[in-house]
Amino acid sequence: MKSLNKLLAAGAMGLLSMSAFAGSETPEGKVQATYPPISSDAYEKFGGKYGMDRWVESLFKYIMLDNRINYIFAAHGKIDRQIKLNQQLVAVMLGAPGVEYQGASMSAAHEEMGITLTQFNAVVEDAYLACEDLRTPYHTCNQLIAALAPFKRSIVTR
Amino acid sequence: MNGNIRGFGIKAATVLAFGASIAAVSSPAQAGIYDAGKVLATSGVNITDGAAGGGITPWAVIAGYETNQGINGSIHYTYANLPNYSLNSLGAAIGFYDRLELSYAYDLLPTGSTFNTVGLLTNTLTGGGPNDTGIDPFNTAIRMDIFGAKLRVIGESIYDSDNLLPQVAVGGFYKINHNKELMNTLLANKAKDFEAYVAITKIFFPLDLLVNVTVRYTAANQTGLTGFGGPNKNKREFRPEVSFAYLLAKNVAIGAEYAAHGKNTDGRGVKVGTLDTSVVGTITNALNNIGVSGPVGNIVNNVNDTLTQRESDWFDVFFAYFPSKNLSFVAAYANLGNITLTPKQTGAYFSVQASF
């Protein structure tokens, strides 16, 4: 029932601001606003900084083992730096205090790469595998998926 | 019945051949137009009308696991076991670039005890000779072909979590019910007709929830299995359908669906020869009005109830399991209410689906 109320409240808010948000650039520098909002304790549930950092490492483990997409990341190089930037990014998106994302905007970082939705979805599937790896519940994992989902518009260009 | 079963076999062969042709497309692996890039379970399942959706309601998702990068498809077989009927649906759907969906389903509804009784009765009345009710004494089976098309118009059901814009699709079905005489007996206006629908789908990840609302423009009685329209008209109307799917895990969903149905033949009888059994209702009312009760009144009332058609909205609760992108299973409890002359049609629903 609480969830339903949240949904209805989000519905009312969303309708008011829908035109403002639709298709707009996703901000990398602050908590992602979603409808309904992601649970406020998501970062904590992911195990705080330590857990979140391990999650990104696990994500990259699965990505680099995923023949659908690993060559893209390999060609880009500097995997350690990619991991570090992604650790900053997911922490910021889930509202971790005192973390700053130091990378380029999602669109600037991906515009030349011609990423397809099929490739983007492969990363999403690897993200769920990383959650399972860290024994992170599906519901908690979905909070992160919701927070990262709007980046699809910046990353997928084909 | 043998003919029906043979027909079903031919349809099965067609559907499998169709599946094989999708598989053939897939053999050049990563290159070419084959694609299976959707996230697991986000293709939905194939409904008994053949389109991608829940169990009975078409959703705004496009069939198959393709994204905008290619083509994919799926085949399904669904069996629902009801007290007086069993519903079999066999079909295939192809998704093109996550934009256009073409589907086909063959629905077979063997009828049970009630139709056997009516068939025996008419058989007796006609002295065992031919009758034009379309009901045989035993094993009357209703057969329907369903051709479907769906176009995803706007929106992104999955990734637009920062706004409330849903994914919207428009679609339609052309349904050909092959039991024309029986449809006449059931007082339906038509045996073939089209339906159109608008479906909107949105996933709310923070709640692990998928919501779908569909409005169908249709004159169907029991999805068309008992024809379209009523005794004197074939007026289409807008009927709402709602689905909720709660995602328990990345490969498991549970949920519920509701689909409003029409009242085209509600309260009407069936037509046997030149007799419309609605007349029985008129007689019953007249007898009740002049105060005839007791055993005679009861018998007349019972006959009236037995021969009166009713239609109910459909409802189901389901459990869907997606062990891989190539295979999914649905188990459901379906409450289809009154179907023509028979009340309380509730039962188990099973569906298996393969994707390529």
Chai-1 contact restraints between the chains, C-beta under 6 A:
chainA,res_idxA,chainB,res_idxB,connection_type,confidence,min_distance_angstrom,max_distance_angstrom,comment,restraint_id
A,S3,B,L207,contact,1.0,0.0,6.0,A-B,restraint_1
A,G14,B,L164,contact,1.0,0.0,6.0,A-B,restraint_2
A,M18,B,N163,contact,1.0,0.0,6.0,A-B,restraint_3
A,M18,B,L164,contact,1.0,0.0,6.0,A-B,restraint_4
A,F21,B,D162,contact,1.0,0.0,6.0,A-B,restraint_5
A,F21,B,N163,contact,1.0,0.0,6.0,A-B,restraint_6
A,A22,B,N163,contact,1.0,0.0,6.0,A-B,restraint_7
A,A22,B,L165,contact,1.0,0.0,6.0,A-B,restraint_8
A,A33,B,D162,contact,1.0,0.0,6.0,A-B,restraint_9
A,T34,B,S161,contact,1.0,0.0,6.0,A-B,restraint_10
A,T34,B,D162,contact,1.0,0.0,6.0,A-B,restraint_11
A,Y35,B,L164,contact,1.0,0.0,6.0,A-B,restraint_12
A,P36,B,P206,contact,1.0,0.0,6.0,A-B,restraint_13
A,I38,B,P206,contact,1.0,0.0,6.0,A-B,restraint_14
A,T116,B,Q69,contact,1.0,0.0,6.0,A-B,restraint_15
A,L117,B,T67,contact,1.0,0.0,6.0,A-B,restraint_16
A,L117,B,N68,contact,1.0,0.0,6.0,A-B,restraint_17
A,T118,B,D35,contact,1.0,0.0,6.0,A-B,restraint_18
A,T118,B,G37,contact,1.0,0.0,6.0,A-B,restraint_19
A,T118,B,T67,contact,1.0,0.0,6.0,A-B,restraint_20
A,T118,B,Q69,contact,1.0,0.0,6.0,A-B,restraint_21
A,N121,B,G37,contact,1.0,0.0,6.0,A-B,restraint_22
A,N121,B,V39,contact,1.0,0.0,6.0,A-B,restraint_23
A,V124,B,V39,contact,1.0,0.0,6.0,A-B,restraint_24
A,Y128,B,K250,contact,1.0,0.0,6.0,A-B,restraint_25
A,Y138,B,A249,contact,1.0,0.0,6.0,A-B,restraint_26
A,H139,B,D208,contact,1.0,0.0,6.0,A-B,restraint_27
A,N142,B,F205,contact,1.0,0.0,6.0,A-B,restraint_28
A,N142,B,D208,contact,1.0,0.0,6.0,A-B,restraint_29
A,Q143,B,P206,contact,1.0,0.0,6.0,A-B,restraint_30
A,I145,B,F205,contact,1.0,0.0,6.0,A-B,restraint_31
A,A146,B,S161,contact,1.0,0.0,6.0,A-B,restraint_32
A,A146,B,F205,contact,1.0,0.0,6.0,A-B,restraint_33
A,A146,B,P206,contact,1.0,0.0,6.0,A-B,restraint_34
A,A149,B,Y159,contact,1.0,0.0,6.0,A-B,restraint_35
A,A149,B,S161,contact,1.0,0.0,6.0,A-B,restraint_36
A,P150,B,D162,contact,1.0,0.0,6.0,A-B,restraint_37
A,K152,B,Y159,contact,1.0,0.0,6.0,A-B,restraint_38
